[in-house]
Amino acid sequence: MKTSLIFQLLILTIILTLPTLTVQARGISDEELVIYYSFDQTSLKGEDILDGSGNGYDGLIQGDNLKIVDEGKYNECMQFPGGATNYIAVRDLNYTEGIPELSLAVWVKTSGRGMIASWDRSDYFRFSVGDAAIEHFDFVTFDICCPIEDWHGDIKVSDGEWHHVAATFDGDIKRIYVDGKIDVEQATATNNKMIGPKAQRYGFIGVGSETAEFNGNASPTWTFKGLMDEFLMFHRALSEEEVENLYKSNGDPFAVEPTEKLSITWGEIKNTI
């Protein structure tokens, strides 16, 4: 009897311990994370959106009508009203050398063409919904240089609904993702193993960039109109699994969750002894 009781307690201890051992990352690694704008109310400090990556690339809010609202995909989000004077200027992050790997990801809700992020298509890259050079503005575009490669996806995202959009570049392959799945992928040109470099460029969120100084010339001026949430930028190419995990992350991109739950009862233990 004593041996049986000890055995039962041992089995129970093992089973109760298992859920803490069977943990799998549902978020992603923050390795090479460059910028993280949650666009939550807590990330607003004065005229700046704080960079949650720890790198200090805070964003200066330009325009009186750009604001945080309670309509986010997760918690709050940034509402862009459109117009050439409403955007975010990224502090301190300026490129003068080539970028060997890059990923951008964000939740968007829009009904038309709009720039998501730009460090100048003609010198580095831009990421947007729609494109000035293409007749239809329904899909994600990811234009890189140099030489210039104008490129877009096939899935409509300008339908007024929330979509998670991402783009990755690893020197060999560039990909566009929509809602956690690959939309399109393509090999880069043989002479285009890096993004850039050309002239020094600073970047914007919500409008195009052609500036060699912080908060300088914003162009092209077709700005984003709609909502953005959970903007991330990496100096590495995210894997397919990581992009899918971002889509499923419930607003915490670096979280982990248990993959198994305790599904056996004490009664079932007793019945096996």
N, C-alpha and C positions, 0 to 999 in steps of 0.2 A: 504493500500500500504506500509506504513511504517512498519507494523507488518510483512508483507510478506518479505520485504527486510531484516529485522533483522533475520527472520527465515532462509532465504537463506544463509546469512553470517554465521550463527551459524552452519548450516549443512556443509558448505564448510570448516570451521575451524576444525570441528571434523574429517572430512575425510582427510584433510591435515595432521592432527596430528597422525592418525592411523598408518602410516608406521613406525613412530618412536617408537610406542608402541608395535607393533607386531614383536619383534625381538627374534630370537631363536639361540642358540649357534650352529654353524656349526663346530666349532673346539672342543677342549676338555679342561677340567680343568687341570691346572698345579699342582694340589695337588700331593704331593709325587714325583714330577719330580726330577730325579737324574742327568741325563745328557741330554743335547740337543746340538748336533753338526749339524748346518745347512749346513756346508761345503760350504757356500758362501765365496766369496773373502774377504768380510768384517770381517769374523770370523778368518782370518789368521793373526797371530801376531808373527813375527819372526819364530821360529821353532815350534810354538804351534798352534793348532786349539782351539779357545776359546769355553768354555762351556757356552752356552746361558741360562742355567738353573739358573745361579747365584750362584751355589754351588762351583765353582772354580775347577771343575774336568776337567781341560784343558788336551788336548791330545798332547803329544810330537811326532812329525812326525819323523819317522825313515826311512832312505834310501833316496838317491838322486832322485829317479824316482817317488816318491809319490807326486802328485801335484793336485792343483785345476784347473779344466778345465771348459769351457763354454758349456758343454754338459749335464747339470743337468736336472733332471725331472722338477725342479723349480730353476731358476737362475743357479748358478754354482754347481758343485759337486766335490767329491774327486775321483780321478782316481788312482786305485791300480794296479800296473803293475805285481803283483805276485812276488814270490821269498821270501826267508826267511828273508831278511833284509829290507823289505818294509812293514811297519805297523805303527799303532799309539799306543803308550803306555799311558794309562790313569793315570794321576797324582792323588795321594792321596787317591783314592777310593780303600781301601783294606778291605776284609771281614775276620772276625774272629768269627762271630756268624751266626746263621741260618737266612735265609731270608724268612719271612712268606708270602710275596707276591712279584710278579715281573712281569713286562711287558717290552718287547723290540719291537721296530718297526723301519723300515727303508725302503727306496726305493733302490732296487738293479737292476743292469743290468749286467748280466754275462752269459758266455757260458759253465761254468764248475763248478766243486766243489770248494768251498772256505769258509773260516771261516769269519763270520761277527763279532762276539764278543765272548770273552771267559774269564771267571774267573776260569777255570779248571773244566772240566766235572767230574773229579774224586773227586773234593772237593766242587764244587758249581754248575756251569752251563756252557754250551756253546750253541751258536746259529749260525747256518751256512746254507749254501746251500750244500747239500750232506753230506756224512759221511764216515769216514775211514772204518767203519765196515760193510758197506752196499754196495752191488755191483753197484747199479745205483746211480747216483749223481744228479738227476733231481729235487729233492724236498727240502723243508725246514726241517731242523732237530733242535730239541730243547731237548738237553740232560741235565738232572739234577741229583743231588746227595743229600742226601744219604739215602738209597742205590742208586746206579747208575741206572737210567732209560734212556736207549737209545731209542729215539722216533723220528718219522719223519712223514711228511705229505704225501699226495698223488698227489698233483698238481705239474706239471712240471714248474719250474721257471728258469732253466738254458737254456733258449732259445734265449738269446741275446736281449731280450726285457725288458723294464722297468716293474717291479712288486713291489707292496707294500707287504712286508711280516712282520708278527708280531707273537709274542708268549706271552701267559699270563699264570700265575700260581697263584692260590689263596689258596693253601693248600689242596683243595679237588679236583679241576679240573684243568687240563692243556689243553690249546688250541693252535692250529696253525691257523693263518689266512693268506689268499692270496687274494690280491686285494679287501680288505674290507669285505670278507666273510669267515666264518669258513671253513677251509679245513678239519681238524680232531679235535676231542676232546676226552679226556680220563680221567677217575678218577685216581688219584695218589694212590700209594700203601698206605695201612693203617698206615704203620710206616714211611711215608715220607710226613709229613705235613709241613715241612720246607725244603728249599733248603740248603744243608749243615747241620752243619758246620764240617769241618775237620781242615786242616792246614790253616794258613793265606795265602790269595791269592790276588795278584794284577791282573789287567786285561789289555787286548789288544783289539784293533779293527783291524781286518784284518788278525789275526794269533792266534793260540792257546796259552793258558797260562798254565804254571806250575811253577809259580814264587811266592816266598814269599817276594820279594822286588820289588820296582819300576823298571820297564824296565829290569827285570831279564830274566830268561829262557823262551824263546818262543818255545812251543811245544804243539801239533804236528805242523810241519812246512808246512802243506798244507795251503797256504795263499790264500787270496781272490784276484782274478784277474778280474777287471771290474770296474764298477762305483757304488758309494754309494752316497745317498742323504738323508738328513733329518733324522738323527739317533736320536732316543729317547729311554730313559730308565727310568722306574718308579719303585718305591717300593710300588706298588699296582697293582691289576689286572684290566686292562681296560675292560670296558663293550663292548659288541658287537657293540652298537651304537657308542661308542667312536672310536673304530677301524675303523668303516665305515666312520666316520667323518674325521679321519686322512687321509684315502684314498681319500676323496673328498675335502681336505682342501686347495688345490691350493697353497701349499707351506707355508701356515701360520697356523700352527696347533692349535693356540690358538685364532683364529679370530672368530668374530661373523658377521653374515650377516642377513639382513632383509628377512623374509620369505614371505612377501606379497608386492606387488607393487600397486601403485595408479592406479586403472583401471576404474575410473568413471570420466567423464568430467563435466564441468560446464553446458554444454547443457543438459546433462542427469539430473543434479540436477534441472534445471529449468523445465524440463518436468514432474518432479514428484511433483511439487508444483501447 
